[in-house]
């Protein structure tokens, strides 16, 4: 059976994407994969003289330039998809030096939305194109002494501009369910080792990124105020998820994520190892696969609203559960072990990082039991069991 993995390497200028692509290619080739690459489209266009800067008579308007990038990116990705499917090797990985959502970092949100609307694609469809996204933070943020534009003729950003574009790129991808952020709190060689470990982790070899999880108390109105006041740039998605467990050894989660009315589907399997570690496998699935799996699950889907955001270079997921619970959780991917501070607008009630009671499966089971209890109470009233004398 053909297995095609699609991985985006993104980030601000001078973050190490070229070296990371080489490292990732090596890991996959050692494992017998055919490796296909999609080179950075913007750099190709700029090197060919098509650019949004320079002489007034030569340069394009930024929006027109981004439209050309999108057009070329879609064509290049289509070619790699075809090549991957006709390749004799059943195991193929496609590596993208930036993906479609990078375009949003250079435009206003409404401009980007209008641009993809004109192409007839949705953000949910874009997210589902890629299995894994690795963001490499620009050297201009934390390793300024190594920041340079001399090794890329298409790069013109000052360190401050590089930091701004880096943050905006992170925000643009923050809705992706498998976004990994690699910062600069280490030497460059260690940074590349982390990239390699993320790939090995994705292939189910080992768990690498630390995650912290908290119960918090905060009203939805406050969250929206924060987003509207641009204290943080929040991206919202509505989630319907189902979960099953194999005696606490393996958890499986199927999820439907909806953004602006369009949906994509994912599957996650978590295996708890005897040494206390866990192995996580995450992949995109089709709508049919999602629906077929649901027919075998005893229970109703758990609904929640998720707000994805980036704060101080780390990714956060704020989940507000619907139904018979007022549970609100915050999860963050720790890319800098020395950074112990949560956002100052978040007030944790309890840390639940290693508390299995708050795993996705156990939350799912708890909510389903509460729903069943509510239904039983309704039926009791209808049948008259709540009357005196019964």
PyMOL commands that set and color helices and strands:
alter all, ss='L'
color gray80, all
select helices_A, chain A and resi 17-30+41-47+62-86+100-106+109-119+123-128+144-146+159-173+188-202+220-228+287-294+356-358+360-383
alter helices_A, ss='H'
color red, helices_A
select strands_A, chain A and resi 3-11+34-38+91-97+132-136+179-182+210-216+235-246+250-259+262-272+278-285+302-311+314-321+328-334+348-351
alter strands_A, ss='S'
color yellow, strands_A
deselect
rebuild
show_as cartoon
